[in-house]
Amino acid sequence: MTYVHANSKESSQVQARNARVFYNTFIHVSHYKDHLCKLNLMSSW
């Protein structure tokens, strides 16, 4: 970052965006793991 201090409005927007990205990534990863587990169950039959 080029500046150290951001005003509270900007920093809260950045935090909200980071939280949304983190949440989307978490959902995607958990969905992907669930899909892999189903594939493993099918292949184990």
Biopython code that builds the backbone (N, CA, C, O; Angstrom):
import numpy as np
from Bio.PDB.StructureBuilder import StructureBuilder

atoms = [
    (1, "MET", "N", (0.840, -1.194, 0.000)),
    (1, "MET", "CA", (0.000, 0.000, 0.000)),
    (1, "MET", "C", (0.877, 1.247, 0.000)),
    (1, "MET", "O", (1.909, 1.288, 0.670)),
    (2, "THR", "N", (0.465, 2.257, -0.750)),
    (2, "THR", "CA", (1.270, 3.474, -0.828)),
    (2, "THR", "C", (0.991, 4.384, 0.353)),
    (2, "THR", "O", (1.865, 5.160, 0.741)),
    (3, "TYR", "N", (-0.187, 4.317, 0.933)),
    (3, "TYR", "CA", (-0.487, 5.161, 2.084)),
    (3, "TYR", "C", (-0.742, 4.284, 3.301)),
    (3, "TYR", "O", (-1.247, 3.167, 3.193)),
    (4, "VAL", "N", (-0.383, 4.814, 4.446)),
    (4, "VAL", "CA", (-0.489, 4.038, 5.682)),
    (4, "VAL", "C", (-1.874, 4.176, 6.292)),
    (4, "VAL", "O", (-2.477, 3.190, 6.716)),
    (5, "HIS", "N", (-2.376, 5.411, 6.334)),
    (5, "HIS", "CA", (-3.636, 5.653, 7.033)),
    (5, "HIS", "C", (-4.765, 5.864, 6.034)),
    (5, "HIS", "O", (-4.718, 6.786, 5.219)),
    (6, "ALA", "N", (-5.770, 5.016, 6.098)),
    (6, "ALA", "CA", (-6.979, 5.209, 5.297)),
    (6, "ALA", "C", (-8.078, 5.679, 6.235)),
    (6, "ALA", "O", (-8.065, 5.357, 7.423)),
    (7, "ASN", "N", (-9.023, 6.434, 5.710)),
    (7, "ASN", "CA", (-10.116, 6.848, 6.582)),
    (7, "ASN", "C", (-11.015, 5.651, 6.876)),
    (7, "ASN", "O", (-10.952, 4.636, 6.184)),
    (8, "SER", "N", (-11.845, 5.774, 7.896)),
    (8, "SER", "CA", (-12.597, 4.621, 8.389)),
    (8, "SER", "C", (-13.561, 4.073, 7.338)),
    (8, "SER", "O", (-13.803, 2.867, 7.291)),
    (9, "LYS", "N", (-14.110, 4.943, 6.502)),
    (9, "LYS", "CA", (-15.058, 4.479, 5.490)),
    (9, "LYS", "C", (-14.357, 3.586, 4.470)),
    (9, "LYS", "O", (-14.856, 2.512, 4.131)),
    (10, "GLU", "N", (-13.202, 4.029, 3.982)),
    (10, "GLU", "CA", (-12.475, 3.234, 2.991)),
    (10, "GLU", "C", (-12.025, 1.912, 3.585)),
    (10, "GLU", "O", (-12.162, 0.865, 2.953)),
    (11, "SER", "N", (-11.487, 1.955, 4.803)),
    (11, "SER", "CA", (-10.975, 0.729, 5.396)),
    (11, "SER", "C", (-12.104, -0.267, 5.652)),
    (11, "SER", "O", (-11.910, -1.473, 5.505)),
    (12, "SER", "N", (-13.285, 0.229, 6.034)),
    (12, "SER", "CA", (-14.403, -0.690, 6.256)),
    (12, "SER", "C", (-14.863, -1.314, 4.941)),
    (12, "SER", "O", (-15.262, -2.478, 4.905)),
    (13, "GLN", "N", (-14.805, -0.531, 3.856)),
    (13, "GLN", "CA", (-15.168, -1.090, 2.550)),
    (13, "GLN", "C", (-14.176, -2.166, 2.140)),
    (13, "GLN", "O", (-14.561, -3.209, 1.613)),
    (14, "VAL", "N", (-12.888, -1.907, 2.387)),
    (14, "VAL", "CA", (-11.861, -2.892, 2.048)),
    (14, "VAL", "C", (-12.058, -4.153, 2.876)),
    (14, "VAL", "O", (-11.944, -5.262, 2.354)),
    (15, "GLN", "N", (-12.352, -3.994, 4.159)),
    (15, "GLN", "CA", (-12.578, -5.151, 5.022)),
    (15, "GLN", "C", (-13.789, -5.948, 4.556)),
    (15, "GLN", "O", (-13.767, -7.179, 4.567)),
    (16, "ALA", "N", (-14.841, -5.252, 4.147)),
    (16, "ALA", "CA", (-16.035, -5.944, 3.670)),
    (16, "ALA", "C", (-15.726, -6.725, 2.397)),
    (16, "ALA", "O", (-16.181, -7.857, 2.230)),
    (17, "ARG", "N", (-14.946, -6.113, 1.494)),
    (17, "ARG", "CA", (-14.594, -6.799, 0.257)),
    (17, "ARG", "C", (-13.715, -8.008, 0.545)),
    (17, "ARG", "O", (-13.909, -9.071, -0.045)),
    (18, "ASN", "N", (-12.756, -7.853, 1.441)),
    (18, "ASN", "CA", (-11.891, -8.974, 1.795)),
    (18, "ASN", "C", (-12.691, -10.106, 2.429)),
    (18, "ASN", "O", (-12.445, -11.280, 2.152)),
    (19, "ALA", "N", (-13.647, -9.750, 3.281)),
    (19, "ALA", "CA", (-14.474, -10.766, 3.923)),
    (19, "ALA", "C", (-15.306, -11.514, 2.884)),
    (19, "ALA", "O", (-15.470, -12.731, 2.973)),
    (20, "ARG", "N", (-15.828, -10.787, 1.903)),
    (20, "ARG", "CA", (-16.646, -11.417, 0.865)),
    (20, "ARG", "C", (-15.794, -12.362, 0.026)),
    (20, "ARG", "O", (-16.223, -13.467, -0.305)),
    (21, "VAL", "N", (-14.584, -11.921, -0.316)),
    (21, "VAL", "CA", (-13.687, -12.776, -1.103)),
    (21, "VAL", "C", (-13.328, -14.026, -0.312)),
    (21, "VAL", "O", (-13.328, -15.132, -0.853)),
    (22, "PHE", "N", (-13.022, -13.850, 0.972)),
    (22, "PHE", "CA", (-12.671, -14.984, 1.815)),
    (22, "PHE", "C", (-13.839, -15.961, 1.916)),
    (22, "PHE", "O", (-13.647, -17.173, 1.818)),
    (23, "TYR", "N", (-15.058, -15.432, 2.113)),
    (23, "TYR", "CA", (-16.240, -16.276, 2.235)),
    (23, "TYR", "C", (-16.497, -17.046, 0.941)),
    (23, "TYR", "O", (-16.785, -18.242, 0.971)),
    (24, "ASN", "N", (-16.392, -16.350, -0.201)),
    (24, "ASN", "CA", (-16.602, -17.017, -1.487)),
    (24, "ASN", "C", (-15.575, -18.113, -1.710)),
    (24, "ASN", "O", (-15.904, -19.188, -2.209)),
    (25, "THR", "N", (-14.331, -17.841, -1.340)),
    (25, "THR", "CA", (-13.276, -18.843, -1.489)),
    (25, "THR", "C", (-13.560, -20.042, -0.602)),
    (25, "THR", "O", (-13.393, -21.187, -1.025)),
    (26, "PHE", "N", (-13.992, -19.781, 0.636)),
    (26, "PHE", "CA", (-14.294, -20.862, 1.572)),
    (26, "PHE", "C", (-15.425, -21.736, 1.037)),
    (26, "PHE", "O", (-15.328, -22.962, 1.079)),
    (27, "ILE", "N", (-16.490, -21.125, 0.540)),
    (27, "ILE", "CA", (-17.620, -21.868, -0.021)),
    (27, "ILE", "C", (-17.159, -22.699, -1.214)),
    (27, "ILE", "O", (-17.534, -23.864, -1.352)),
    (28, "HIS", "N", (-16.345, -22.092, -2.071)),
    (28, "HIS", "CA", (-15.871, -22.795, -3.261)),
    (28, "HIS", "C", (-15.025, -24.002, -2.873)),
    (28, "HIS", "O", (-15.185, -25.083, -3.439)),
    (29, "VAL", "N", (-14.130, -23.820, -1.914)),
    (29, "VAL", "CA", (-13.245, -24.911, -1.495)),
    (29, "VAL", "C", (-14.050, -26.031, -0.841)),
    (29, "VAL", "O", (-13.806, -27.205, -1.116)),
    (30, "SER", "N", (-15.004, -25.683, 0.021)),
    (30, "SER", "CA", (-15.787, -26.725, 0.689)),
    (30, "SER", "C", (-16.644, -27.478, -0.327)),
    (30, "SER", "O", (-16.822, -28.690, -0.208)),
    (31, "HIS", "N", (-17.174, -26.773, -1.320)),
    (31, "HIS", "CA", (-17.956, -27.420, -2.371)),
    (31, "HIS", "C", (-17.066, -28.358, -3.184)),
    (31, "HIS", "O", (-17.469, -29.467, -3.536)),
    (32, "TYR", "N", (-15.852, -27.894, -3.475)),
    (32, "TYR", "CA", (-14.912, -28.700, -4.255)),
    (32, "TYR", "C", (-14.515, -29.957, -3.491)),
    (32, "TYR", "O", (-14.413, -31.038, -4.070)),
    (33, "LYS", "N", (-14.290, -29.809, -2.180)),
    (33, "LYS", "CA", (-13.947, -30.973, -1.356)),
    (33, "LYS", "C", (-15.099, -31.969, -1.332)),
    (33, "LYS", "O", (-14.880, -33.177, -1.426)),
    (34, "ASP", "N", (-16.315, -31.471, -1.209)),
    (34, "ASP", "CA", (-17.488, -32.342, -1.197)),
    (34, "ASP", "C", (-17.578, -33.099, -2.514)),
    (34, "ASP", "O", (-17.885, -34.291, -2.530)),
    (35, "HIS", "N", (-17.311, -32.410, -3.615)),
    (35, "HIS", "CA", (-17.336, -33.030, -4.935)),
    (35, "HIS", "C", (-16.267, -34.117, -5.025)),
    (35, "HIS", "O", (-16.524, -35.198, -5.555)),
    (36, "LEU", "N", (-15.081, -33.835, -4.515)),
    (36, "LEU", "CA", (-14.005, -34.827, -4.537)),
    (36, "LEU", "C", (-14.373, -36.049, -3.707)),
    (36, "LEU", "O", (-14.085, -37.179, -4.101)),
    (37, "CYS", "N", (-15.004, -35.828, -2.567)),
    (37, "CYS", "CA", (-15.410, -36.955, -1.721)),
    (37, "CYS", "C", (-16.412, -37.835, -2.454)),
    (37, "CYS", "O", (-16.329, -39.060, -2.379)),
    (38, "LYS", "N", (-17.354, -37.227, -3.158)),
    (38, "LYS", "CA", (-18.335, -38.001, -3.916)),
    (38, "LYS", "C", (-17.655, -38.794, -5.018)),
    (38, "LYS", "O", (-18.002, -39.950, -5.256)),
    (39, "LEU", "N", (-16.683, -38.178, -5.697)),
    (39, "LEU", "CA", (-15.954, -38.894, -6.743)),
    (39, "LEU", "C", (-15.194, -40.074, -6.152)),
    (39, "LEU", "O", (-15.163, -41.155, -6.741)),
    (40, "ASN", "N", (-14.588, -39.871, -5.002)),
    (40, "ASN", "CA", (-13.844, -40.954, -4.363)),
    (40, "ASN", "C", (-14.775, -42.093, -3.957)),
    (40, "ASN", "O", (-14.421, -43.264, -4.089)),
    (41, "LEU", "N", (-15.959, -41.753, -3.466)),
    (41, "LEU", "CA", (-16.921, -42.785, -3.094)),
    (41, "LEU", "C", (-17.358, -43.578, -4.317)),
    (41, "LEU", "O", (-17.478, -44.802, -4.258)),
    (42, "MET", "N", (-17.596, -42.884, -5.425)),
    (42, "MET", "CA", (-18.006, -43.581, -6.645)),
    (42, "MET", "C", (-16.903, -44.510, -7.141)),
    (42, "MET", "O", (-17.171, -45.643, -7.540)),
    (43, "SER", "N", (-15.666, -44.028, -7.115)),
    (43, "SER", "CA", (-14.570, -44.837, -7.650)),
    (43, "SER", "C", (-14.230, -46.001, -6.726)),
    (43, "SER", "O", (-13.633, -46.986, -7.161)),
    (44, "SER", "N", (-14.607, -45.894, -5.458)),
    (44, "SER", "CA", (-14.281, -46.980, -4.531)),
    (44, "SER", "C", (-15.256, -48.144, -4.657)),
    (44, "SER", "O", (-14.979, -49.236, -4.161)),
    (45, "TRP", "N", (-16.390, -47.926, -5.313)),
    (45, "TRP", "CA", (-17.346, -49.029, -5.449)),
    (45, "TRP", "C", (-16.775, -50.113, -6.336)),
    (45, "TRP", "O", (-17.432, -51.127, -6.573)),
]
sb = StructureBuilder()
sb.init_structure("model")
sb.init_model(0)
sb.init_chain("A")
sb.init_seg("    ")
for serial, (resi, resn, name, xyz) in enumerate(atoms, 1):
    if name == "N":
        sb.init_residue(resn, " ", resi, " ")
    sb.init_atom(name, np.array(xyz, "f"), 0.0, 1.0, " ", f" {name:<3s}", serial, name[0])
structure = sb.get_structure()
